[in-house]
Amino acid sequence: MFIKSNEKELKPLIDGVFIKPMAFGVKSLICKFLLKEGHSLPAHRHPYEQTGFLISGKLKFRINTEWYDAEAGDSWSIPENIEHEVIVLEDSEVIEVFIPVREEYLNY
């Protein structure tokens, strides 16, 4: 599979969070996210391993019981079924990979 950058656009996922699903295979999916300053992703968990890279902006992450300040260039990996949340400190652009594929994201 090959996806040109202009084939899809960012679409609203939740308030202040926009998603652009990109390439996916049998086992993984890569997505681009735009997170708007002042919003957050509430505490949640899911059956997907989630690995990400912060292209730009600043985030405050909680992964399990630890808090992290993320800046451009930082990366993370969250095991499946581990609670996590994000506070968006600045408009941020993120790339994340989900394993296995989050099929509900393919509809965006």
Buried (B, 14 or more C-beta within 10 A) or exposed (E): EEEEEEEBEBEEBEEBBBBBBBEBEEEBBBBBBBBBEEBBBEEEBBEBBBBBBBBEBBBBBBBEEEEEEBEEEBEBEBEEEEEBBBBBBBBBBBBBBBBBBBEEBEEB
